[in-house]
Amino acid sequence: MYRIVGIEEIKAEAWASLVKASGVATWFQTYEAFSFFDSIPFLTAFVFGLESDGRLKGLVTGYLQKDGGKLKQYFSKRAVIHGGPLLSDDISAAELSALLSACRAFLKRKAIYIETRNLADYSAYKEIFEKNGFRYEAHLDFIVDTSSEEIVEKNLYKSKRKRIRSSLKEGAVVDENPSLDDVRAFYGLLHGLYSNKVKTPLWPLSFFEALYNKPFARFLLMKKDEVVIGGQLILVWEHNCVYLYYLCGEDGKYEGLYPSILGTYAGLQYAAKNGCPRCDMLGAGKPGQKYGVRDFKAEFGGTLVEYGRFLAVTQPLLYRIGCLGVKILKSKWFRR
């Protein structure tokens, strides 16, 4: 027999054991990740699991997120399950269906849609997700071998090596222990990028300040003459994986300096130097669509994978209105 259990019934050791044993485990499904997101005032973290014959066999953890003022929040409230559900390798179809059904029931009045951002291969479970109202959407990612510094260097495209050398020659340095003021300067660059080019929501400064000094987060900032010109924020799942979380750089502003390239390289090197055998670049867009970020990431020598996403729309009308709003914000007309 199986039953759905809440946070008050999930034992820490059972959670840790499931993370250790699961073939789809990521840092985002750990108790450490849940605790961090639960500490952020503007997020509502959630977690529930499925227990079968006294053993935890499935767990869903994520957060409720919304953007902007009251009106925008109303049309942007969503549930994000980063990494996807945490599943035991022997979970049955009936057990997974029960977990997904509980997920929809719990979140249907709290979010317009539920999105799992898969960071592992869920293809074996695709049919079960779809039967439970989760539509599959193709999405790409790059996984980079960081088992050694030599392998990282070898897999780089020649053009990237050249620009890394140029950046270092022109005086760029990587600061692995920046001050909080440096992190705020990095955020200023990141905010400009998202406001003017990316046109998607960015966490507020307080989110990045909350990550400062966390053992699982590192800010690798690019500097020229002590001025922050770019940076890479990474999340570290010790001895497992490094996630390249946020990147920006003032590329083109200084001759011979390529802070975005140097920042990405710094993240890969950090993984190799600190015993993390792989690096997840956290997204490369949709297959069949042009995407400059994918072209940029491809030249670091990673393996292109399609782990995709699952989407369950719980409030269809609000979802359609929200999608229209996003298209307008990203349109050429709106940028004029």
C-alpha positions in Angstrom: 0.0 0.0 0.0 1.1 3.5 -0.7 0.2 6.9 0.7 1.0 10.6 0.1 3.0 12.2 2.9 3.8 15.8 3.8 6.9 17.5 5.0 6.1 16.7 8.6 6.1 13.0 7.9 9.2 12.9 5.6 12.2 11.7 7.5 15.5 13.3 6.7 17.3 10.0 6.4 14.7 8.7 4.0 14.9 11.8 1.8 18.7 11.5 1.8 18.6 7.8 0.9 16.2 8.5 -2.0 18.5 11.2 -3.4 21.5 8.8 -3.1 19.7 5.9 -4.8 17.7 7.7 -7.5 18.8 7.6 -11.1 17.2 11.1 -11.7 18.5 12.9 -8.6 19.8 16.4 -8.8 20.8 19.1 -6.3 17.5 20.8 -6.7 15.7 17.8 -5.2 17.8 17.8 -2.0 16.7 18.9 1.4 19.4 21.6 1.2 17.8 23.1 -1.9 14.3 22.9 -0.4 15.5 24.6 2.8 17.1 27.4 0.8 14.0 28.1 -1.4 11.8 27.9 1.7 13.9 30.7 3.3 13.2 33.1 0.5 10.3 35.5 1.5 8.8 36.0 -1.9 8.7 32.2 -2.7 6.5 29.5 -1.3 8.4 26.2 -1.2 6.5 22.9 -1.2 7.3 19.3 -0.8 5.3 16.0 -0.5 6.2 12.4 -1.1 4.8 9.0 -1.8 5.5 6.3 0.8 5.0 2.6 -0.2 5.2 -0.1 2.4 7.1 2.2 4.7 9.6 3.3 2.1 9.8 6.8 0.5 9.7 6.0 -3.3 8.8 9.4 -4.8 9.1 13.1 -3.8 8.0 16.4 -5.5 9.7 19.6 -4.3 9.6 23.0 -5.8 8.3 26.5 -5.3 5.5 28.8 -6.2 6.6 31.9 -8.0 5.0 35.1 -9.4 6.4 38.3 -10.9 5.9 42.0 -10.7 2.9 44.0 -9.2 -0.4 42.6 -8.2 -1.9 42.4 -11.7 1.2 40.7 -13.2 1.4 38.4 -10.2 -2.1 37.2 -10.8 -1.3 36.2 -14.4 2.2 34.7 -13.7 1.7 32.5 -10.6 3.3 29.2 -11.4 4.7 26.1 -9.7 8.2 25.2 -10.7 9.6 21.7 -10.0 13.3 22.3 -10.8 15.0 19.1 -11.7 11.8 17.1 -11.9 10.3 14.7 -9.4 12.7 12.6 -7.3 11.8 9.0 -8.0 13.1 5.6 -6.9 14.2 3.4 -9.8 11.6 0.8 -8.9 8.6 3.2 -8.5 5.6 1.6 -10.2 3.3 3.2 -12.8 0.5 3.3 -10.2 2.7 4.9 -7.6 4.0 7.6 -9.9 0.4 8.3 -11.1 -0.7 8.7 -7.5 2.2 11.1 -6.9 1.4 13.2 -10.0 -2.3 13.2 -9.2 -1.5 14.5 -5.7 0.7 17.2 -7.2 -2.0 18.5 -9.5 -4.6 18.4 -6.7 -2.3 20.3 -4.3 -1.3 23.0 -6.8 -4.3 23.5 -9.0 -5.7 26.5 -7.1 -2.3 27.9 -6.2 -0.7 28.0 -9.7 -1.8 28.7 -13.3 0.5 25.9 -14.4 3.0 23.4 -13.1 6.3 23.0 -14.9 8.9 20.3 -14.3 12.3 21.5 -15.5 13.9 18.1 -16.0 17.7 17.7 -15.5 17.7 14.0 -16.0 16.2 11.5 -18.5 12.5 10.9 -17.7 11.7 9.3 -21.1 10.8 6.0 -19.3 8.0 7.9 -17.4 6.8 10.0 -20.3 3.6 8.1 -20.9 2.6 8.1 -17.2 3.1 11.9 -17.0 1.0 12.4 -20.1 -1.8 10.2 -18.8 -1.8 12.4 -15.7 -2.2 15.7 -17.6 1.5 16.6 -17.9 2.3 17.5 -21.6 5.8 16.9 -22.7 7.7 19.8 -24.2 11.1 19.3 -25.8 14.0 21.2 -24.3 17.7 20.9 -24.7 20.7 21.1 -22.4 24.4 20.6 -22.4 26.2 18.3 -20.0 30.0 18.9 -19.9 32.6 16.3 -18.8 34.6 18.0 -16.0 36.3 14.9 -14.6 39.7 16.6 -15.1 41.1 20.0 -16.0 42.8 18.5 -19.0 39.5 17.2 -20.3 37.9 20.6 -19.9 40.8 22.2 -21.8 40.8 19.5 -24.5 37.1 19.8 -25.3 37.1 23.6 -25.7 36.7 24.9 -29.2 39.8 26.6 -30.6 38.0 29.9 -30.8 37.1 29.7 -27.1 40.7 28.9 -26.1 41.9 31.9 -28.1 39.5 34.3 -26.4 40.2 33.0 -22.9 44.0 33.5 -23.5 43.3 37.0 -24.9 41.1 37.9 -21.8 43.8 36.8 -19.4 46.5 38.6 -21.4 44.5 41.8 -21.3 44.4 41.7 -17.5 41.1 39.9 -16.7 41.2 37.9 -13.5 38.7 35.5 -11.9 37.8 36.4 -8.3 36.5 33.3 -6.5 36.0 35.1 -3.2 34.3 38.4 -4.1 32.9 40.9 -1.6 29.1 41.4 -1.3 29.5 44.7 -3.0 31.1 42.9 -5.9 28.2 40.6 -6.1 25.9 43.6 -6.2 27.9 45.0 -9.1 27.5 41.6 -10.8 23.8 41.8 -10.3 23.7 45.3 -11.8 25.2 43.8 -15.0 22.8 40.8 -14.9 19.8 43.0 -14.4 20.7 45.2 -17.4 21.1 42.0 -19.6 17.7 40.7 -18.5 15.9 44.0 -18.8 17.3 45.0 -22.2 17.9 41.7 -24.0 16.6 38.5 -22.3 13.2 39.9 -21.4 12.4 37.2 -18.9 12.0 37.5 -15.1 15.1 37.7 -13.0 15.3 37.1 -9.3 15.6 40.3 -7.2 18.9 41.3 -5.7 17.9 39.9 -2.3 17.9 36.4 -3.8 21.5 36.7 -4.9 22.4 38.2 -1.5 20.8 35.2 0.2 23.1 32.9 -1.9 26.2 34.8 -0.8 28.3 32.7 1.6 26.0 29.6 1.1 28.2 26.5 1.0 26.5 25.3 -2.2 26.8 28.6 -4.2 29.9 30.4 -5.6 30.2 33.7 -7.4 33.1 33.5 -9.9 33.4 37.2 -10.9 35.5 38.5 -13.8 37.4 41.7 -13.0 39.6 44.2 -14.8 41.5 46.6 -12.7 39.3 45.7 -9.7 36.1 46.5 -11.6 33.5 43.7 -12.1 33.0 43.2 -15.8 31.1 39.9 -15.7 30.6 36.8 -13.7 29.3 33.3 -13.3 27.1 32.1 -10.4 27.4 28.3 -9.9 25.6 25.9 -7.6 27.7 23.0 -6.3 26.3 19.5 -5.6 29.5 18.3 -3.9 31.3 15.5 -5.8 28.3 15.2 -8.2 27.7 18.2 -10.4 28.2 21.9 -10.8 25.3 23.9 -12.3 26.0 27.0 -14.3 23.2 29.1 -12.9 23.6 32.7 -14.0 26.1 34.3 -16.4 26.7 37.8 -17.7 29.6 39.9 -19.1 30.3 43.2 -20.7 31.5 41.5 -23.9 32.5 43.9 -26.6 33.1 46.8 -24.2 36.8 46.2 -23.8 39.1 45.2 -26.6 40.4 41.7 -26.2 38.2 40.9 -23.2 35.5 38.2 -23.2 34.1 38.0 -19.7 31.2 35.7 -20.6 33.5 33.2 -22.1 36.0 33.4 -19.3 33.2 33.2 -16.7 31.8 29.9 -18.3 35.3 28.5 -18.4 35.9 29.4 -14.8 32.7 27.4 -13.8 34.0 24.4 -15.7 37.4 24.6 -14.2 35.9 25.0 -10.7 34.1 21.8 -11.2 37.2 19.9 -12.4 39.4 21.3 -9.5 36.8 20.4 -6.9 36.0 16.8 -7.8 32.7 17.4 -9.6 32.8 15.1 -12.7 30.1 16.9 -14.7 28.7 20.3 -15.3 25.1 21.1 -16.2 24.8 24.2 -18.3 21.1 24.5 -17.4 19.4 24.9 -20.7 20.0 25.2 -24.5 16.5 26.2 -25.8 14.1 24.2 -28.0 15.2 21.9 -30.8 14.6 23.2 -34.3 14.7 26.9 -33.2 17.6 29.2 -33.6 19.1 30.1 -30.2 22.3 32.1 -29.9 22.9 30.8 -26.3 23.0 27.2 -27.6 25.6 28.1 -30.1 27.7 29.8 -27.4 27.4 26.9 -25.0 28.2 24.3 -27.7 31.7 25.5 -28.1 32.6 24.4 -24.5 32.5 20.8 -25.7 29.5 19.4 -23.8 27.1 16.7 -24.9 23.7 18.0 -26.2 20.8 16.2 -24.4 17.1 16.5 -24.5 15.6 16.0 -21.1 12.6 18.2 -21.8 10.0 19.5 -19.5 6.5 18.5 -18.4 3.7 21.1 -18.3 0.3 20.8 -16.6 -2.0 23.7 -17.1 -4.4 24.1 -14.2 -6.1 27.3 -15.2 -6.3 27.4 -19.0 -7.7 31.0 -19.5 -5.2 32.7 -17.3 -2.4 30.6 -18.9 -3.4 31.8 -22.4 -3.5 35.4 -21.2 -0.1 35.0 -19.5 1.5 33.5 -22.7 0.2 36.4 -24.7 1.8 38.9 -22.3 5.2 37.1 -22.5 5.0 37.3 -26.4 4.3 41.0 -26.3 7.2 41.7 -23.8 9.6 39.8 -26.1 8.4 41.2 -29.4 10.3 43.6 -31.5 7.4 46.0 -31.3 7.7 46.2 -27.5 11.5 46.8 -27.7 11.1 49.9 -29.9 
